Amino acid sequence: MTVYDVCIIGGGASGLIAAISAKRARQDINILVIEKNDRVGKKLINTGNGRCNITNADISAEHYYSSVKAFFAFFDGFDLNDTRDFFESIGVLFKEEEKGKIYPYSLQASSVLDALRYECERLAVDIRCNERVERLEKSNDSFNIMTNLSSYTSSTVIIAAGGAASDKLGGCRDGYNFLKQYGHACTPLYPCITAVKTEFNLIKALKGIKTDVILTIKVGNSKKSDFGEILFTEYGLSGPPVLQLSQMLQGNGDNAQFSIDFMPEYDFENVVLMVKNRLNSVYEDKLENLFIGMLNKRIGQTIIKSAGFQLSDSASNLNEKEIRAIVSKIKKFQLKVTGVRGFEYAQVTGGGIELNRFNCETMQSTLCKGLFACGEVLDVTGDCGGFNLQWAWTSGYKAGFSAAKSIKR
């Protein structure tokens, strides 16, 4: 049985930075990363549409969700500046874009992964791919780790196995199970940063259309909006604002509704005036042609129908009340939410292992000495825009550093 000082279960973002942090903290220790996929960083390489939205300039508590009120204390000790310094130390430069999103200057997720892999190689971190941990047992002051291929002993273990989302990229529930084995509780899991299902009849004709809107979601008494490009699909809506607002749904569509503002640059009265000014010049005086040159043709016709009119109705005969009814659909097109797409389509997992049994400075379990955790397996979920990767970097770095420092020689 091969003996290590630190064994990291999971070779994703948090696992790789944990390995580097641990080895930098203690050059004299042996570190093992066990990854069940055929290569490390499989999910990381797909983030940000392949560009890797590595972090965000606005790392603050309002962008995160957790069942523990004091969760943001876990971000202390490795902030945005530390993240920048770390990545510069392995050759990755930052580039800031809209909404504070920070990418590698190369705009390639592969370059971020390469930099992390090369640093692990330089530091002689032992990485074993195509191995899945099947059993994790505590024996006195060490852990026995049994995989499908081998077995190892380690003084400490870091659970960095990720969450249940994106099973094609390695998502699984192994990390939750290992931590529950040692007394840790897990909050309900739900797919997060994912496309949303809606009533379909209203938008059937819009499938495949992309358009910039202000999208607002209302869940009970809570409301939140985001601007960006949405995509109409065969099941409902997708696109950045949809992914962002899906967090509000907590995995279901109960009592939730979307409203879409198709002309966010103009207020209601301006749009009313626009419609009035074009009534007498509509081609063939048919409502189906009312929005030519103003809105996407299929969107315009869908608005006419949803307002209760026929496409063949006369445009010039519209009265004030009818004009306002149509404009209401332009500025506030409502869709009932029926649910979200499953874990296989989600980017991250909402919920996770509760934080209240971990030391916020070290990421070590208070229930099992020598057991650490980081990343998506824990009950911290961020908005879309680099926030979840920042949690991976912060928690992973702290876990690796602390595990290394705990080794007694």
C-alpha positions as CSV (number, residue, x, y, z in Angstrom):
1,M,0.0,0.0,0.0
2,T,1.6,3.3,-1.2
3,V,1.9,5.9,1.6
4,Y,1.2,9.6,1.1
5,D,1.0,12.7,3.3
6,V,-2.0,14.3,1.4
7,C,-4.5,12.5,-0.8
8,I,-6.8,14.6,-2.8
9,I,-9.9,12.9,-4.2
10,G,-10.8,14.8,-7.3
11,G,-8.7,16.5,-10.0
12,G,-10.9,19.4,-10.8
13,A,-10.3,23.1,-10.2
14,S,-10.3,22.9,-6.4
15,G,-8.4,19.7,-6.3
16,L,-5.6,21.0,-8.5
17,I,-5.1,24.2,-6.6
18,A,-5.2,22.2,-3.4
19,A,-2.3,20.0,-4.7
20,I,-0.2,23.0,-5.7
21,S,-0.9,24.9,-2.5
22,A,0.0,21.9,-0.4
23,K,3.3,21.2,-2.2
24,R,4.3,24.9,-2.1
25,A,3.6,24.9,1.7
26,R,5.7,21.8,2.3
27,Q,8.2,20.7,-0.2
28,D,9.0,17.6,1.8
29,I,5.6,15.9,1.6
30,N,4.1,13.5,-0.9
31,I,0.9,14.4,-2.5
32,L,-1.5,12.2,-4.5
33,V,-4.5,13.3,-6.7
34,I,-7.0,10.6,-7.6
35,E,-9.2,11.5,-10.6
36,K,-11.9,9.1,-11.9
37,N,-11.9,10.7,-15.4
38,D,-9.3,9.9,-18.0
39,R,-7.8,13.4,-17.4
40,V,-7.9,16.1,-14.8
41,G,-9.9,19.4,-15.2
42,K,-12.5,18.0,-17.6
43,K,-15.2,20.3,-16.3
44,L,-12.8,23.3,-16.0
45,I,-11.9,23.1,-19.7
46,N,-15.6,23.6,-20.6
47,T,-16.2,26.6,-18.4
48,G,-17.1,30.0,-19.9
49,N,-17.8,28.4,-23.3
50,G,-14.3,27.2,-23.4
51,R,-12.8,30.6,-22.4
52,C,-12.8,29.9,-18.6
53,N,-14.5,32.7,-16.6
54,I,-11.9,32.3,-13.9
55,T,-13.3,34.8,-11.3
56,N,-15.1,38.1,-11.0
57,A,-14.1,41.6,-9.9
58,D,-17.1,41.7,-7.6
59,I,-16.6,38.9,-5.2
60,S,-19.1,39.6,-2.4
61,A,-21.6,37.7,-0.3
62,E,-24.6,38.9,-2.4
63,H,-23.4,36.7,-5.2
64,Y,-23.4,33.5,-3.2
65,Y,-26.0,31.2,-1.6
66,S,-25.6,28.9,1.4
67,S,-27.7,27.5,4.3
68,V,-25.1,28.9,6.7
69,K,-25.6,32.6,7.3
70,A,-21.9,33.2,8.2
71,F,-20.6,31.4,5.1
72,F,-18.7,34.3,3.7
73,A,-16.1,33.9,6.4
74,F,-14.9,30.9,4.5
75,F,-13.7,33.3,1.7
76,D,-11.2,35.0,4.1
77,G,-7.6,34.1,3.6
78,F,-7.5,33.8,-0.2
79,D,-9.3,36.7,-1.9
80,L,-9.4,38.0,-5.4
81,N,-5.9,39.6,-5.2
82,D,-4.5,36.3,-3.9
83,T,-6.1,34.5,-6.8
84,R,-4.6,36.9,-9.3
85,D,-1.1,36.5,-7.7
86,F,-1.4,32.8,-7.7
87,F,-2.3,32.6,-11.4
88,E,0.3,35.1,-12.4
89,S,2.8,32.8,-10.5
90,I,2.0,30.0,-12.9
91,G,1.9,32.3,-16.0
92,V,-1.8,33.0,-16.3
93,L,-2.7,36.7,-16.9
94,F,-6.2,38.1,-16.2
95,K,-8.5,40.0,-18.6
96,E,-11.6,41.7,-17.3
97,E,-14.7,42.0,-19.4
98,E,-18.4,43.1,-18.9
99,K,-20.1,42.6,-15.5
100,G,-16.7,42.2,-13.8
101,K,-16.1,38.8,-15.5
102,I,-12.4,37.9,-15.4
103,Y,-10.9,35.5,-18.0
104,P,-7.4,34.4,-18.8
105,Y,-5.8,36.8,-21.2
106,S,-5.5,34.0,-23.7
107,L,-9.3,33.5,-23.5
108,Q,-8.6,29.7,-23.5
109,A,-9.8,27.5,-20.7
110,S,-7.2,24.9,-21.9
111,S,-4.4,27.3,-21.1
112,V,-5.6,27.6,-17.5
113,L,-5.7,23.9,-17.2
114,D,-2.3,23.5,-18.8
115,A,-0.8,25.9,-16.4
116,L,-2.2,24.1,-13.4
117,R,-1.1,20.7,-14.7
118,Y,2.4,21.9,-15.5
119,E,2.8,23.3,-12.0
120,C,1.6,20.0,-10.5
121,E,4.2,18.2,-12.7
122,R,6.9,20.7,-11.7
123,L,6.2,20.1,-8.1
124,A,6.2,16.3,-8.5
125,V,2.5,15.9,-7.5
126,D,1.5,12.3,-8.2
127,I,-1.7,12.3,-10.4
128,R,-3.6,9.1,-11.0
129,C,-6.4,9.2,-13.6
130,N,-9.0,6.6,-14.5
131,E,-9.2,5.6,-10.8
132,R,-12.3,5.9,-8.8
133,V,-12.2,5.9,-5.0
134,E,-14.6,3.1,-3.8
135,R,-13.8,3.1,-0.1
136,L,-12.4,5.6,2.4
137,E,-11.6,4.3,5.9
138,K,-10.0,6.0,8.9
139,S,-7.4,4.0,10.8
140,N,-5.9,5.6,13.8
141,D,-4.1,8.7,12.5
142,S,-4.3,7.9,8.8
143,F,-6.7,7.0,6.0
144,N,-6.9,4.0,3.8
145,I,-8.1,4.8,0.3
146,M,-9.2,1.9,-1.9
147,T,-9.8,2.5,-5.6
148,N,-10.9,0.3,-8.5
149,L,-7.2,-0.2,-9.3
150,S,-5.2,0.1,-6.1
151,S,-5.0,1.1,-2.5
152,Y,-3.2,3.9,-0.7
153,T,-2.5,5.2,2.8
154,S,-2.5,9.0,3.6
155,S,-2.1,11.1,6.7
156,T,-4.8,13.5,5.4
157,V,-7.5,13.5,2.8
158,I,-9.1,16.4,0.9
159,I,-12.5,15.7,-0.6
160,A,-12.5,17.7,-3.9
161,A,-14.8,15.4,-5.8
162,G,-17.1,18.1,-7.2
163,G,-20.9,17.9,-7.3
164,A,-23.7,16.1,-9.0
165,A,-24.0,18.4,-12.0
166,S,-22.7,17.6,-15.5
167,D,-22.2,13.9,-15.2
168,K,-20.7,13.8,-18.7
169,L,-17.9,16.0,-17.4
170,G,-17.4,13.9,-14.2
171,G,-20.3,15.0,-12.0
172,C,-21.1,12.5,-9.3
173,R,-22.2,12.1,-5.6
174,D,-19.1,10.3,-4.3
175,G,-17.8,13.3,-2.3
176,Y,-21.2,13.7,-0.5
177,N,-21.2,10.0,0.4
178,F,-17.7,10.0,1.8
179,L,-18.3,13.1,4.0
180,K,-21.7,11.8,5.2
181,Q,-19.8,8.6,6.2
182,Y,-18.0,10.7,8.8
183,G,-21.1,12.4,10.2
184,H,-21.5,15.4,7.9
185,A,-25.0,16.4,6.9
186,C,-26.0,17.4,3.4
187,T,-28.6,19.9,2.4
188,P,-31.0,19.0,-0.5
189,L,-29.2,19.1,-3.8
190,Y,-30.6,20.8,-6.9
191,P,-29.4,21.6,-10.4
192,C,-28.1,25.2,-10.7
193,I,-27.0,27.5,-13.5
194,T,-29.2,25.6,-15.9
195,A,-31.8,26.2,-18.6
196,V,-35.4,26.5,-17.4
197,K,-38.6,24.8,-18.6
198,T,-41.7,27.0,-19.2
199,E,-45.1,26.6,-20.6
200,F,-44.5,26.0,-24.3
201,N,-47.7,26.8,-26.3
202,L,-47.0,30.6,-26.1
203,I,-43.5,30.4,-27.5
204,K,-43.7,27.3,-29.8
205,A,-43.1,29.5,-32.9
206,L,-40.0,31.1,-31.3
207,K,-37.8,28.0,-31.1
208,G,-34.3,28.8,-32.1
209,I,-34.6,32.6,-31.8
210,K,-32.0,34.5,-29.8
211,T,-32.6,38.1,-28.6
212,D,-31.4,40.6,-26.0
213,V,-33.9,41.3,-23.3
214,I,-34.3,42.1,-19.7
215,L,-35.5,38.9,-18.1
216,T,-37.2,39.0,-14.7
217,I,-38.1,36.0,-12.5
218,K,-40.6,36.1,-9.7
219,V,-40.6,33.3,-7.2
220,G,-43.2,33.9,-4.5
221,N,-42.5,37.4,-3.2
222,S,-38.9,37.5,-4.5
223,K,-38.0,39.1,-7.8
224,K,-34.7,39.4,-9.7
225,S,-33.8,40.6,-13.2
226,D,-30.9,40.3,-15.6
227,F,-30.0,41.6,-19.0
228,G,-28.6,39.6,-21.9
229,E,-29.3,37.2,-24.8
230,I,-32.0,34.5,-24.2
231,L,-32.6,31.5,-26.5
232,F,-36.1,30.1,-27.0
233,T,-35.9,26.3,-27.0
234,E,-38.2,23.3,-27.4
235,Y,-38.5,23.1,-23.6
236,G,-38.5,26.8,-22.6
237,L,-35.6,29.3,-22.2
238,S,-31.8,29.2,-22.1
239,G,-29.0,31.8,-22.4
240,P,-26.9,33.7,-19.8
241,P,-29.8,35.6,-18.0
242,V,-31.8,32.3,-17.7
243,L,-28.8,30.5,-16.3
244,Q,-28.2,33.3,-13.9
245,L,-31.8,33.5,-12.6
246,S,-32.2,29.7,-12.4
247,Q,-30.5,29.9,-9.0
248,M,-33.8,31.4,-7.6
249,L,-35.7,28.3,-8.5
250,Q,-33.8,25.9,-6.1
251,G,-34.4,23.1,-8.6
252,N,-38.2,23.5,-9.2
253,G,-40.7,25.9,-10.8
254,D,-43.3,26.1,-8.1
255,N,-45.0,29.5,-8.0
256,A,-42.5,31.0,-10.4
257,Q,-42.9,33.2,-13.5
258,F,-40.7,34.8,-16.1
259,S,-41.4,38.2,-17.7
260,I,-39.6,39.4,-20.7
261,D,-39.0,42.9,-21.8
262,F,-38.3,42.7,-25.5
263,M,-37.4,46.4,-25.8
264,P,-35.4,47.3,-22.7
265,E,-33.9,50.4,-24.2
266,Y,-37.4,52.1,-24.3
267,D,-40.0,52.8,-21.6
268,F,-43.6,51.8,-22.0
269,E,-44.9,55.2,-23.2
270,N,-42.1,55.5,-25.9
271,V,-43.1,52.1,-27.3
272,V,-46.8,53.1,-27.3
273,L,-45.8,56.2,-29.3
274,M,-43.8,54.1,-31.8
275,V,-46.7,51.8,-32.4
276,K,-49.1,54.7,-32.9
277,N,-46.8,56.3,-35.4
278,R,-46.6,53.2,-37.6
279,L,-50.3,52.1,-37.6
280,N,-51.3,53.8,-40.9
281,S,-48.2,52.7,-42.8
282,V,-48.4,48.9,-42.0
283,Y,-48.1,46.8,-45.2
284,E,-51.6,45.6,-46.3
285,D,-52.9,47.0,-43.0
286,K,-52.4,43.6,-41.3
287,L,-51.3,43.2,-37.8
288,E,-48.9,40.4,-38.8
289,N,-46.8,43.2,-40.4
290,L,-47.0,45.7,-37.6
291,F,-43.5,45.1,-36.2
292,I,-41.5,44.7,-39.4
293,G,-38.2,46.5,-38.9
294,M,-39.0,46.9,-35.2
295,L,-38.9,43.3,-33.7
296,N,-38.0,39.9,-34.9
297,K,-40.8,38.9,-37.2
298,R,-41.8,35.7,-35.3
299,I,-41.5,37.5,-32.0
300,G,-43.8,40.3,-33.3
301,Q,-46.4,37.9,-34.5
302,T,-46.3,35.9,-31.2
303,I,-46.9,39.2,-29.3
304,I,-49.9,40.0,-31.5
305,K,-51.4,36.5,-30.9
306,S,-50.7,36.6,-27.1
307,A,-52.5,39.9,-26.9
308,G,-55.6,38.3,-28.2
309,F,-55.6,39.4,-31.9
310,Q,-55.5,37.7,-35.2
311,L,-52.6,38.3,-37.6
312,S,-55.1,39.2,-40.3
313,D,-56.7,41.9,-38.2
314,S,-56.5,45.5,-39.3
315,A,-53.7,47.6,-37.8
316,S,-55.2,51.0,-38.5
317,N,-58.4,50.1,-36.5
318,L,-56.5,49.6,-33.2
319,N,-57.8,51.9,-30.4
320,E,-55.8,53.2,-27.4
321,K,-56.7,50.3,-25.1
322,E,-55.7,47.7,-27.7
323,I,-52.4,49.4,-28.5
324,R,-51.5,49.4,-24.8
325,A,-52.5,45.7,-24.5
326,I,-50.0,44.9,-27.3
327,V,-47.3,47.1,-25.9
328,S,-47.8,45.4,-22.5
329,K,-46.8,42.1,-24.2
330,I,-43.7,43.7,-25.6
331,K,-42.6,45.1,-22.2
332,K,-43.9,42.3,-20.0
333,F,-44.3,39.0,-21.9
334,Q,-45.1,36.5,-19.1
335,L,-44.3,32.8,-19.1
336,K,-45.1,30.3,-16.3
337,V,-42.0,28.4,-15.2
338,T,-42.6,24.6,-15.0
339,G,-39.2,23.5,-13.8
340,V,-35.5,23.3,-14.6
341,R,-33.5,20.9,-16.7
342,G,-31.8,18.2,-14.7
343,F,-28.3,17.7,-13.2
344,E,-27.0,16.4,-16.5
345,Y,-27.6,19.9,-18.0
346,A,-26.6,22.0,-15.0
347,Q,-23.2,23.8,-14.6
348,V,-23.1,23.5,-10.8
349,T,-24.9,21.9,-7.9
350,G,-26.9,23.9,-5.5
351,G,-26.8,22.8,-1.8
352,G,-24.2,20.4,-0.5
353,I,-22.4,19.4,2.6
354,E,-23.2,21.8,5.4
355,L,-20.3,24.2,6.4
356,N,-21.0,24.4,10.1
357,R,-18.9,21.3,10.7
358,F,-15.8,22.7,9.0
359,N,-13.2,25.2,10.3
360,C,-13.5,28.3,8.1
361,E,-9.8,29.0,8.3
362,T,-8.5,25.6,7.4
363,M,-11.4,23.7,5.6
364,Q,-10.8,20.8,8.0
365,S,-13.7,18.8,9.4
366,T,-14.4,19.3,13.0
367,L,-15.9,15.8,13.1
368,C,-12.9,13.9,11.7
369,K,-9.3,15.0,12.2
370,G,-7.2,15.0,9.0
371,L,-10.3,15.2,6.7
372,F,-10.7,18.3,4.6
373,A,-13.1,19.4,1.9
374,C,-13.3,22.1,-0.8
375,G,-15.2,23.2,-3.9
376,E,-18.6,22.2,-5.2
377,V,-19.2,19.4,-2.7
378,L,-19.8,22.0,0.0
379,D,-23.0,24.1,0.5
380,V,-21.8,27.2,-1.3
381,T,-23.2,28.1,-4.7
382,G,-22.4,31.3,-6.7
383,D,-24.0,33.2,-9.4
384,C,-23.0,32.7,-13.0
385,G,-20.0,34.8,-13.9
386,G,-16.8,33.3,-12.3
387,F,-18.2,33.2,-8.7
388,N,-18.2,29.4,-8.5
389,L,-14.6,29.1,-9.7
390,Q,-13.5,31.7,-7.1
391,W,-15.0,29.5,-4.4
392,A,-13.1,26.5,-5.9
393,W,-9.8,28.5,-5.8
394,T,-10.3,29.9,-2.3
395,S,-11.5,26.7,-0.6
396,G,-9.0,24.5,-2.5
397,Y,-6.0,26.7,-1.8
398,K,-6.9,26.9,1.9
399,A,-7.6,23.1,2.2
400,G,-4.3,22.2,0.5
401,F,-2.2,24.7,2.6
402,S,-3.8,23.6,5.8
403,A,-3.5,19.9,5.1
404,A,0.2,20.3,4.4
405,K,0.8,22.3,7.5
406,S,-0.9,19.7,9.6
407,I,1.6,17.0,8.7
408,K,3.9,16.1,11.6
409,R,7.5,15.0,10.9
